[in-house]
């Protein structure tokens, strides 16, 4: 049995789809469906069973007999709201829970592939997997970095596969439940349909209007990296998961406008409350990922955004 935590979420549900495409259906999804709207991400996939996150934590702690069936864990479950400041909740959900699963996996030599985040880099301009470049600016980023560092502290003693994937700006279908945390492509699509005007920030942090840049990565590429890690159990470590190329918010907006054949850009004042904690530039250094052997090409912005628009507007 393969466990996918956060399996009703954005990336988690796509992982389940990817496993289904490989003929794998003995999948246990772990999630919290307090937001019942996420059921739609579950219903399109084939799984063996579903269990609430709280019950799963208890099952793991008790080493229930079901644990004997687990052969691999994709740990995607986390609070991903970067504006969440409830540190107690964030640290329990993203750090303590992850440690529980990590030790369970190590104890049983179960491959453990987990979601980290580019948020660990904060406002730094160098995105290489090393402590000298890591300085998160919110409790979300800190919770992710603390777990990365915990794994690093025991890595030399771990014999089974453990992989941390530092996701950059992931976009694609099935993120509607993320609300404000959904990708800019999602919001731009809604704005085109509602008003015909796409709202981007004016210049900031040394960038002109709309030219702040992020490493936007299409969901299919993220799943490909996860599947590759599953197929290469000798690979362990922490790896950036981005395209290696930054694109501006203008690039995303123009790709959305191009697909719709309409829309115009309007620049709005940059919010004062974000000035000290805003990542105006991210670009994954994927040298380590390539050196590990991953050689697939990444989806271009135009192709990825157009595929996303097709999915969003065919529903």
Secondary structure, DSSP 8 states (H G I E B T S, - for coil): -EEEETTTSHHHHHHHHHHHHTT---EEEEE-TTSGGGHHHHHTS--SEEEEHHHHHHHHHHT-GGGGG--EEEE------TT---HHHHHIIIIIHHHHHHHHHHHHT-EEEEEEEGGGGTT-S---SSGGG---SSHHHHHHHHHHHHHHHHGGG--S-EEEEEE-EEE-SS-GGGGGGS-HHHHHHHHHHHTSEEEEE--BTTB-TT--EE-EEEHHHHHHHHHHHHH-TT--EEEEES-S--EEHHHHHHHHHHHHT--EEEEE---GGGTTT---B-----HHHHHHT-------HHHHHHHHHHHHTT-
